[in-house]
Amino acid sequence: MAHPSPIPSELIVRQHERYSCSMPARLRVIPDDAVQITLSRSAGDGSGWVACTLVDCSSGGLGVQLPVFFPRGARVQIQVLNPAPAQGASPELFKGVARVQRVSMVDRTPTYYAGCLLVSGGSGMAQIRALLDFIRSSGAKRAE
């Protein structure tokens, strides 16, 4: 699903090649910041996790669409889930920490697009490279 750019395209300066995708994911405010940003229990699954869709990915960040507003600067834990895990395989393709860099409302339902900069990612670059390999092998196209 395409999403509108949150700022005019001529102002976007990308450092990494991005790939469009549509994969299940979830995120939550990191525990250290939960005092400053508290979601209502009705947002997400009641434990702080909010289901979202990964819509683009690069080695520097992730773009997600989600039904809950997360403010710019919020640090979030993010998990990208394998849409069809093999039996016995981990349901997670990626888990790490990111900072919300930009947010825009893309639909009145409401749906927000959040562009997130990776701060750390569990086993680091190897994990994000594996996610990108998975996305590319699924036939993902380079995002404009």
N, C-alpha and C positions, 0 to 999 in steps of 0.2 A: 504494500500500500504506500503510495507516494505521500509525502508530507510537505507542506509549504515551508520554505526557508524562513526562519525567524527574523532574519535581517536581509536586506537586499544582497543578491548574489555577488555583486561587484565588491562588496565589503568583506566577504568571507575569504580568509586566507587559511588554507588547509596545509598542514605539514605532512599528512599521511593520506594514502590512497584509501578511500572509503568504499564499502560494498553494501548495496541494498539487500535486505533480507526481511523475513518475517518469522520470528522465532519466539517461543514462549520464554518469559523471564520473570523475575520478581526482584523487588528492591525494598529496602527499608533504611530509615535513618540509622547511622551507626550508633551503637549504644552510648558512646561518649557525648553525642550531640542530642540525645533523646530528651534531655531536660529543656533544651532551647526550642526544639521542633517536636511537637507531640501530635500524632495523628489520632483522630477519634477511633474508637474500637470498631466502628462500622466501616472504616476505610480499610480495605484489604481483608485479611483473614482473621483479624482480631489480635494477632500476635505482633503486629507491626509490619509484616510483609504485605506488599501490594503487588498483585499480578499486573504484568505489563507485557508489551511486545517489543522485542528488539527489532528496530527497523533499519538501522545501519550500523556498521562496525568498521573500525580502523585499528591500527596498532597503537593509536593514542587515545581512543575514546569510543564511546558507544552512544547511539541515539535510540531512545525508547519512547513509545507512546503509552500513556497511562491515564487512568481516570482520576487521579489525585494530583493536586498541585504541590510540587516540591520547590521551595524558593532557590533562587540563584545562590550559589555558595554552599548549599547543603551538602554534607558528605554522606554518601549512601553506600551500603553494601549492595552488591548486585550479583545475581546468579542468573546465568543463561542456561536454560534447560534443554536437554536433548529431546527433540520432538518425537523421536522413535528410538528409545534406548534399546540396545540388545539385552537379552536376558542376562542378568548378573552385572551389567555395566552400570556405571554411575549415572544417575539422572542429570547430573550437572556437566555442562561443557566448559563452563567458566564460572569462577567466583572471585570477586575482588572488591576493592574500594574505589569509588569515583567521587568527583565533585561536580555538582550540577553547574554548568557554565552558562547555559542559556535555556530559557523556557518560553514556550509560546502555546497559546490555545489554538488547536487545529480543528476543533469541532465543539458544538454547543452541548454535547451529551453529558458532561464535558469530557473532552479528550485533550491531553496536553502532550506536546513534544518536548522532551528534555534531552539536551546535548550534554553528555557527561564526559569529563576528562578523567582518564584512569590515573589514580594516585598510587595504588598498589594492586597487585593481582595475585594473591596467593603465591603460586610458584612463578610469578612474574611474566616475563616476555614469552617464555615457552608456552604458557597457557593461552595467551592471547594469539600467538602464532597458530596454535592448534585450532582455536576457534575460527580464525580466518581461513585456515585450510579447509575446515569443515564447511564453512559458508561458501567458499569458492567451489568446492567439490559438489555442492548442491545446485550449482548453476547460477549463482548470484552474479549480478551485473555490477560493474563499477558505478558508484553513485556520481551524479553530476554535481 
